[in-house]
Amino acid sequence: MNGNRYYGVRVEGAKYGVSFGTALAIAISYTANHSILWAIVHGILGWLYVIYYALFRS
């Protein structure tokens, strides 16, 4: 029974992590580029764009 609870917490955490990564990527992209099209593309890439921006653009 505890195994099921742990699995549920992991799934919910992953879902929120993906959502936050997408929102963060969109916000960074729009601020940097002022383009809705690039914000959508970077939102699809999510955390990959956030990591790229942190390493190479800041």
Phi, psi and omega in degrees: 000321178293329178299322179293321180294317179298318179298318180297321179293319180295318181294315179296318179298319179294320180296316180291326177296320178292317180297316180294319178298319179295313180296319179295317179297318179296316181296314179296315183297314182293322178295319183283321189251341184054042181224124179291323179299313179294325178297321178294314180299313181291330175295324177294321179286333174059238185299332179298317179291321179300315180295317177302313182297318181294324183278320191245341186253348184265000000 
